[in-house]
Amino acid sequence: MLRATSGFLPSRATILGNDGGTAMRNAALYKVLVASLRDEGRPDEEIRRFEQHWQALGPHSGFTCPVCFLDKNETHALKSLPEDDGEEPVKCPNCQSLFYVPAGS
């Protein structure tokens, strides 16, 4: 079983970068989440809705699970997990969705 060790994603400098700009510091995670939505076959309208929500996140917001946001209209912040084979997994504590971000992205 995986366990979170560093809290919500905004504390993870390797994923988020150090520039303080929300759009730039979460680019790798954003790409992974949107790609997973496309891989699931989500309609473009749903993907655009999630993209709009993501762009509206403030610098101190937790990064929202796309599954909970689209399926339940709920916002649950993804949590960082320990690095695993060159990837930095993030997991939703609510729906248990797991996403892998390449380390150092």
Residue pairs with C-beta under 8 A, 6 or more apart in sequence:
2 81
2 82
2 89
2 91
2 98
3 81
4 79
4 80
4 81
4 91
4 93
5 80
5 81
5 82
6 12
6 80
7 79
7 80
8 62
8 63
8 77
8 78
8 79
8 80
9 15
9 16
9 26
9 29
9 62
9 63
9 77
9 78
9 79
9 80
9 90
10 16
10 59
10 60
10 61
10 62
10 63
11 80
12 80
12 88
14 88
14 103
14 104
15 26
15 28
15 29
15 80
15 88
15 90
15 101
15 105
16 25
16 26
16 29
17 24
17 25
17 26
17 27
18 25
19 25
20 59
22 57
22 58
22 59
22 61
23 55
26 63
27 105
28 101
28 102
28 105
29 63
29 78
29 90
29 99
29 101
30 54
32 99
32 100
32 101
33 50
33 54
33 66
33 99
34 47
34 50
34 51
34 66
36 66
36 99
37 46
37 47
37 50
37 66
37 70
38 47
42 70
46 70
49 70
50 64
50 66
50 69
50 70
53 64
53 69
53 75
54 63
54 64
57 63
57 64
61 77
62 75
62 76
62 77
62 78
63 77
63 78
63 90
64 75
64 76
64 77
64 78
65 75
65 76
65 77
65 78
65 92
65 94
65 95
65 97
66 97
67 92
67 95
67 97
68 74
68 75
68 76
68 92
68 94
68 95
68 97
69 75
71 95
74 94
76 92
76 93
76 94
76 95
77 93
78 90
78 91
78 92
78 99
79 90
79 91
79 92
79 93
80 88
80 89
80 90
81 88
81 89
81 90
81 91
82 89
83 89
83 103
84 100
86 102
86 103
87 100
87 101
87 102
87 103
88 100
88 101
88 102
88 103
89 98
89 99
89 100
89 101
90 98
90 99
90 101
91 97
91 98
91 99
92 98
